[in-house]
């Protein structure tokens, strides 16, 4: 029986249409699978496997993090509750010269009831009570006299720097206001209320709102010296974080060491901002950072943050295919850090060359394992998001091996960038407690005053004393460099 040619053509057209539908559905499924994998990856990010802050963790993620920390603690020796041996404590000790001495002598005998006016002294016991003075503001009136010379000219006395108006707050009150605003991040209205209660006199929110700018205006010389000192260091930590300033995204940039902290705010995030700030453009030592691209703009030594790498490796190892190389690589980095810590404890300047060679060889072995499970993609081929992240991390570890292991070749280079993150965290705390910054001037003032008191604190200075001397016209100066 002959088949009608028209029917054959119709069947072939239908088959072609169905094949086109199948192909379009296959492509759609691939896109949806890639999108699902990408969303699962984003949902799986938390503070334990990425750089997201702990505050963004969900309750379940926080519980999981707590369980992991508890598991690590259980592996260590059990510690008793309370202060641990060797940790610094606080002790209220007696002073030799108290401000006031009050005698408490008995008038009658507890046994017989006789008077003790003529009794002999049989000893004395002393107890000292430390307290604040009564809550009353102390008002000092400064009078500038005018005197006329025999030549006929009249000369006026000079007011001290704190006497800026017929009635004004002194250095102590100004220092407390700036201390509460910048050191403890309290809102302006709350600071005004606290000061009003403390000094038993009304304090306006407008005056409090401008106190940080007043302080920052006295710090030009200090900040210039601080920038010069940081530019001349051998190793510095750098980092940046975003913040809303007048409703617009700005960036706080930090350059810091164990002894110095320099904060600055800029509209830009990249090297255009750090060039404007002016420290890194003059720096010639080693930058410790988190692998962010603009830092490579500077032709200096680089060291990559081990803590960031451990989080990246933890995220990759969640895929069992990648865990075979990611977990051993993370363990190797921790092992290398412990070896460096042990060498530093022995006052050694370098890690032994055999130890460095062994670390380097194992590093290369784990990288070879990484590329065996995630080889370079074929031209035009697309990877799943997990494979792409693992491959990119392996490439970074390969291309920047020297920077990853910089802490093993120079013990002056730390394993992580935690110093910068600690110094920068206060910006986030300011946002969390008091919200964003309303003006660029206010943000810049916060950064300047924070640089001043944090650097002073690192030199064992009391932040409140630092601010008091600043408002008194005698700001604290950086100690001379050690020779």
C-alpha positions in Angstrom: 0.0 0.0 0.0 1.6 3.3 -1.1 2.0 6.0 1.5 0.8 9.4 0.6 3.8 11.7 0.1 1.9 14.6 1.7 1.4 12.6 4.8 5.1 11.8 5.0 5.9 15.4 4.7 3.4 16.3 7.4 4.9 13.7 9.8 8.4 14.9 9.1 7.3 18.5 9.8 5.7 17.4 13.0 8.8 15.5 14.1 11.0 18.6 13.3 8.7 20.8 15.4 8.8 18.3 18.3 12.6 18.1 18.0 12.7 21.9 18.2 10.4 21.9 21.2 12.6 19.2 22.9 15.7 21.2 22.2 14.2 24.4 23.5 13.1 22.6 26.7 16.5 21.0 27.1 18.1 24.5 26.9 15.5 25.8 29.4 16.1 23.0 31.8 19.9 23.6 31.6 19.3 27.3 32.4 16.9 26.5 35.2 19.3 23.9 36.7 22.1 26.5 36.6 19.9 29.1 38.2 18.8 26.6 40.9 22.4 25.7 41.6 23.3 29.4 41.8 20.4 30.2 44.2 21.3 27.1 46.3 24.9 28.4 46.5 23.7 31.9 47.6 21.4 30.4 50.2 24.2 28.2 51.4 26.5 31.1 52.1 27.0 32.1 55.7 29.7 33.5 57.9 31.4 30.1 58.2 32.0 29.5 54.5 32.1 33.1 53.0 32.9 36.7 53.9 29.3 37.6 54.8 29.0 39.1 58.3 27.6 36.9 61.1 24.7 39.3 61.6 23.3 38.1 58.2 23.2 34.4 59.4 19.7 32.9 59.8 18.7 31.4 63.2 19.4 27.9 61.8 22.9 28.9 60.5 23.7 30.5 63.8 22.7 27.3 65.6 24.8 25.3 63.2 27.8 27.6 63.8 27.3 27.4 67.5 27.2 23.6 67.3 30.5 23.6 65.3 32.1 25.8 67.8 30.9 23.7 70.7 32.3 20.6 69.0 35.7 22.3 68.7 35.6 23.3 72.3 34.8 19.8 73.4 37.9 18.5 71.6 40.1 20.9 73.7 40.8 20.5 77.4 38.0 21.4 79.6 38.3 24.8 81.2 36.8 26.0 84.4 34.2 28.7 84.3 35.3 32.3 84.9 38.6 34.0 84.4 41.2 31.8 82.9 44.8 31.6 84.2 47.1 34.1 82.5 44.3 36.3 81.1 44.4 40.0 82.2 42.1 41.0 85.0 41.0 44.2 86.7 41.7 44.9 90.3 40.6 47.9 92.4 43.7 48.5 94.5 44.2 51.0 97.4 45.9 54.3 96.8 48.5 55.8 99.0 47.1 59.4 99.0 43.3 59.4 99.1 41.4 62.6 98.4 39.6 62.5 101.7 40.1 60.7 105.0 37.1 60.2 107.4 37.7 58.9 110.9 35.2 56.6 112.6 36.1 56.3 116.3 33.9 54.4 118.8 32.4 56.5 121.6 31.5 53.8 124.2 32.8 50.4 125.0 30.8 47.5 123.5 31.4 45.4 126.7 30.7 47.8 129.7 29.3 50.9 128.1 31.9 53.3 129.4 33.0 56.3 127.4 36.2 55.9 125.3 37.2 59.6 125.0 40.3 58.9 127.1 40.8 55.4 125.7 44.1 54.2 124.2 44.5 53.6 120.5 44.6 49.8 119.8 45.0 49.9 116.1 43.2 51.0 112.9 41.6 49.4 109.9 41.3 51.2 106.6 38.8 50.7 103.8 38.7 53.0 100.7 35.6 53.7 98.7 36.0 54.8 95.1 33.2 56.9 93.7 32.4 59.7 91.3 32.1 63.3 92.6 28.6 64.8 93.1 26.7 65.3 89.8 27.1 69.0 89.5 28.6 71.0 86.7 31.6 73.1 87.7 31.4 76.6 86.2 34.6 78.6 85.7 34.3 82.3 84.7 37.2 83.6 82.7 37.7 87.4 82.8 39.9 89.1 80.3 40.9 92.4 81.7 41.9 95.4 79.6 44.7 97.7 80.6 45.7 101.0 79.2 49.4 101.8 78.7 50.9 105.1 79.4 51.3 105.4 75.6 47.5 105.3 75.3 47.1 101.8 73.8 44.7 99.4 75.5 45.7 95.7 75.7 43.2 92.9 76.5 43.9 89.6 78.3 43.7 86.4 76.2 41.0 83.9 76.9 42.0 80.2 77.1 41.3 78.1 74.0 38.2 76.4 75.7 36.5 79.7 76.4 35.0 80.1 72.9 31.7 82.0 73.8 30.1 83.9 76.7 28.8 80.5 77.9 30.2 77.2 76.5 30.9 73.7 77.6 34.5 72.9 78.6 36.9 70.2 77.5 35.6 67.5 79.9 32.0 67.7 78.8 33.0 67.9 75.1 35.2 64.9 75.5 32.4 62.8 77.1 30.1 63.8 74.3 32.6 62.7 71.6 33.5 59.6 73.6 29.9 58.4 73.7 29.3 59.3 70.1 32.4 57.8 68.5 33.7 55.3 70.9 30.4 53.8 72.0 28.3 54.8 68.9 25.3 56.2 70.8 22.7 58.2 68.9 22.8 62.0 69.2 19.6 62.3 71.2 20.7 59.6 73.6 24.0 61.3 74.2 22.3 64.7 74.9 20.0 63.0 77.4 22.9 61.2 79.2 24.9 64.4 79.5 21.9 66.4 80.7 21.5 63.8 83.5 25.2 63.7 84.3 25.9 67.5 84.6 22.4 68.4 85.8 22.1 71.0 83.1 20.4 71.0 79.7 22.5 69.8 76.7 21.1 70.4 73.2 21.1 67.8 70.5 22.4 70.3 68.0 25.5 70.9 70.0 26.1 67.2 70.4 25.6 66.6 66.7 28.5 69.0 65.9 30.9 67.8 68.5 32.6 65.2 66.3 33.2 67.8 63.6 34.8 70.0 66.2 37.1 67.2 67.3 38.0 66.3 63.7 38.9 69.9 63.0 41.7 69.7 65.5 43.3 66.5 64.1 44.8 67.6 60.8 48.4 67.4 62.0 47.8 64.1 63.8 46.2 62.5 60.8 49.0 63.6 58.5 51.6 62.2 60.8 49.6 59.0 61.1 49.4 58.6 57.3 53.2 59.1 57.1 53.9 56.5 59.7 51.7 53.9 58.1 53.2 54.6 54.7 56.6 53.7 56.1 55.6 50.4 57.8 56.9 47.1 56.6 53.5 45.4 56.8 50.0 46.9 56.9 46.5 45.5 56.8 43.9 46.9 54.4 40.2 46.4 54.0 37.0 48.3 53.1 33.3 48.2 53.9 30.2 50.0 52.6 28.0 52.5 54.5 25.2 54.8 53.7 26.1 58.5 53.8 23.3 60.9 53.2 21.4 58.0 51.6 24.2 57.2 49.1 26.6 54.3 49.2 30.1 55.3 50.4 33.1 53.2 51.4 35.2 53.3 54.6 38.8 52.3 53.9 41.2 51.2 56.7 44.9 50.9 56.8 46.2 49.6 60.1 48.8 47.7 62.1 49.1 46.5 65.6 49.9 50.1 66.6 48.1 52.4 64.1 44.6 52.7 62.7 43.7 55.1 59.8 40.1 55.3 58.8 38.9 57.3 55.8 35.6 57.5 53.9 35.3 57.9 50.1 32.6 57.9 47.5 34.5 55.2 45.5 35.6 51.7 46.5 38.5 51.0 44.1 42.1 52.2 43.9 40.9 55.7 42.9 39.8 56.0 46.5 42.9 54.6 48.1 45.0 56.8 45.8 43.1 59.9 47.0 43.6 58.8 50.7 47.3 58.8 49.9 48.8 56.1 52.0 49.1 53.1 49.7 50.4 55.2 46.9 53.5 55.8 49.0 53.7 52.4 50.6 56.6 50.0 49.7 56.1 47.1 52.2 53.7 44.1 52.2 49.9 44.6 52.0 47.8 42.0 53.8 44.3 41.8 52.1 41.5 39.6 51.1 42.4 39.1 47.4 40.2 42.1 46.3 41.3 43.1 42.8 42.1 46.9 43.3 44.8 46.1 45.9 46.8 44.4 43.1 47.1 47.8 41.5 50.0 48.6 43.8 53.4 47.2 42.9 54.3 46.1 46.4 54.5 42.9 48.4 51.2 41.1 48.9 49.9 38.6 51.4 46.5 37.0 51.2 44.3 36.5 54.3 44.3 32.9 55.4 41.0 33.3 57.2 39.3 34.2 54.0 40.9 31.3 52.2 39.8 28.9 54.9 36.2 30.1 54.5 36.4 29.8 50.7 37.8 26.2 51.1 35.0 25.4 53.5 32.4 26.5 51.0 34.0 24.4 48.2 34.4 21.3 50.4 30.6 21.2 50.9 30.6 19.5 47.5 31.9 16.0 48.2 33.6 15.9 44.8 35.8 18.9 45.8 36.3 18.0 49.5 39.1 15.6 48.6 41.4 18.5 47.9 39.8 21.4 49.7 39.8 19.8 53.2 43.5 18.8 53.0 44.5 22.2 51.7 42.7 23.9 54.6 44.3 21.6 57.0 47.7 22.4 55.5 47.2 26.1 55.9 46.2 25.7 59.5 49.3 23.4 60.1 51.5 26.0 58.5 50.0 28.7 60.7 50.7 26.6 63.9 54.3 26.0 62.8 54.8 29.8 62.3 53.2 30.5 65.7 55.5 27.9 67.4 58.6 29.5 65.7 57.5 33.0 66.8 57.1 31.7 70.4 60.7 30.6 70.2 61.7 34.1 69.0 62.8 32.7 65.6 62.8 35.1 62.6 62.2 32.5 59.9 60.5 29.1 59.5 63.0 26.3 58.9 63.6 25.8 55.2 62.8 22.1 55.3 59.4 23.0 56.9 58.8 25.5 54.2 59.7 23.1 51.4 57.5 20.4 52.8 54.6 22.8 53.0 55.2 24.0 49.4 55.4 20.4 48.1 52.1 19.4 49.8 50.5 22.6 48.6 51.4 21.6 45.0 50.1 18.1 45.5 46.7 19.3 46.7 46.5 21.8 43.8 47.1 18.9 41.3 44.3 17.0 42.9 42.1 20.1 42.6 42.7 20.4 38.8 42.2 16.7 38.4 38.6 17.0 39.6 37.8 20.4 38.1 39.9 20.7 34.9 39.8 23.8 32.7 36.6 24.1 30.8 36.4 23.5 27.1 36.0 26.7 25.0 32.5 27.9 25.1 31.4 25.3 27.7 29.6 26.3 30.8 30.1 25.0 34.3 27.8 24.5 37.2 28.2 27.3 39.7 29.9 25.0 42.3 32.4 23.7 39.8 33.1 27.3 38.6 33.8 28.5 42.1 36.0 25.5 42.9 38.0 26.0 39.7 38.4 29.8 40.2 39.6 29.2 43.8 42.1 26.6 42.6 43.4 29.0 39.9 43.8 31.7 42.6 45.7 29.4 44.9 47.9 28.4 41.9 48.6 31.9 40.6 49.1 33.5 44.0 50.9 30.7 45.8 53.7 33.1 46.9 51.2 35.5 48.4 49.2 32.7 50.1 52.3 31.3 51.8 53.9 34.7 52.5 53.4 34.3 56.2 55.7 31.2 56.1 58.6 33.0 54.4 58.4 36.1 56.6 57.2 35.7 60.1 56.5 39.4 60.3 53.6 38.8 57.9 50.5 37.5 59.8 48.4 34.6 58.7 45.2 36.6 58.4 43.8 40.0 57.9 41.8 40.1 61.2 43.6 43.3 62.3 41.9 45.3 59.5 38.6 43.6 60.1 38.6 44.4 63.8 39.5 48.0 63.1 36.7 48.3 60.4 34.0 46.5 62.4 33.2 49.6 64.4 31.8 51.2 61.2 29.2 48.4 61.1 28.6 48.8 64.8 27.9 52.5 64.3 25.4 51.7 61.6 23.8 49.0 63.7 23.3 51.2 66.8 22.9 54.7 65.3 22.0 54.1 61.7 23.8 55.6 58.7 25.6 58.9 58.5 23.5 61.9 57.5 26.3 64.0 55.9 29.7 63.3 54.3 31.2 65.7 56.8 29.8 63.7 59.7 31.1 60.4 58.2 34.6 62.0 57.7 34.6 63.3 61.2 33.7 59.9 62.6 36.6 58.3 60.7 39.1 61.0 61.8 38.1 60.8 65.5 38.0 57.0 65.4 41.5 57.0 63.9 42.7 59.2 66.8 41.2 57.3 69.7 41.8 53.8 68.3 45.5 54.6 67.6 45.8 56.0 71.1 44.1 53.0 72.6 46.6 50.7 70.9 49.3 52.7 72.6 47.6 52.1 76.0 46.0 55.6 76.2 42.6 56.2 77.8 40.2 57.3 75.0 38.5 59.8 77.3 41.8 61.4 78.3 42.8 61.6 74.6 39.6 63.5 73.8 39.9 65.8 76.8 43.5 66.8 75.9 42.3 67.3 72.3 39.6 69.7 73.3 41.9 71.4 75.7 44.1 72.3 72.7 46.9 69.8 73.4 46.2 66.7 71.3 48.1 63.5 72.0 51.0 63.0 69.6 52.3 59.8 68.2 55.4 58.5 70.1 58.6 58.7 68.0 59.5 55.6 65.9 61.5 53.0 67.7 65.1 52.9 66.7 
